[in-house]
Amino acid sequence: MPIKSQAQRRKFAELLVEGKITPEVYERWNREAGAKELPEHVRPKAAKKKATRKRTTKAKAKPKARARSTKKKR
């Protein structure tokens, strides 16, 4: 699978310097990408969501007692 962005190319170069991958692996991935112009990142970074303030709810009012009818039921 070739390298798809400049960021990936930098990351693989860093891994090569740290000794986590072999030079053959780096060359294989880099060769497959070729000399074409690569984007900085494969996809744009997701926009951060704005922090929302936690709303406090007011205590619910108790329902009013029903007015009692003065008429007697028969």
Secondary structure, 3 states (H helix, E strand, C coil): CCCCCHHHHHHHHHHHHHCCCCHHHHHHHHHHHCCCCCCCCCCCCCCCCCCCCCCCCCCCCCCCCCCCCCCCCC
